[in-house]
């Protein structure tokens, strides 16, 4: 699946009108071949040290594959936004587009998964788990664990723009400078499931706040449901309030304390966590 995010910075006072404009302009997308779903994400004007930030609206569309997206957006879809007639009157600047591919992991992804996992695990767990666990979670320890989990892992790949800014042969790529100047496809995060457990979900620091975590969470839930489970569960370190808020916003419920046995090469280490649960629809 390819997820396309087209972000607009809106002229003052026009956000609500622009949302209505976009809803009308995309109403027929459900009939397009390869279109999966869409949503609109709004961020209203807020204060900032260097002045207020403008209202933004991001139109998120999901496509079966690159061919389906190209049929809608044209051969330059990786770098060129689709602008509706009369849309420019709402915009402070040109639209920015970014793309992420969600796909099942392959063995060649394991080193990139391990690198994301090591850095993000430290960000979310350092100082919140027993020192015995921190001591064994070395950079080298994540490689074998990532490789072993490939069959149950979905990766989010941030897609890079062709060097010349145009269409390129082979795999899809993204909007270059609009994505922070990516020059190659990058594993930005991953989710791993094991039975009905959503075991791991991590996003690289550079891609947090981009919506990738929510994309991965949905992908993990879908894999668990597709395996026939009606309820998923996951463990969150008790002190990781940021992660707990994220799951709660996504419809997960705190099912109570869980003494989670974290696997290590030296045997399990008990970790104080909260067991979150969610009912799934098939």
Beta strands, then each sheet from edge to edge (+ up, - down):
strand 1: 2-9
strand 2: 35-43
strand 3: 56-63
strand 4: 96-104
strand 5: 153-158
strand 6: 186-194
strand 7: 197-203
strand 8: 231-237
strand 9: 253-262
strand 10: 269-279
sheet 1: 2+ 3- 1+ 4- 5+ 6- 7+
sheet 2: 8+ 10- 9+
end
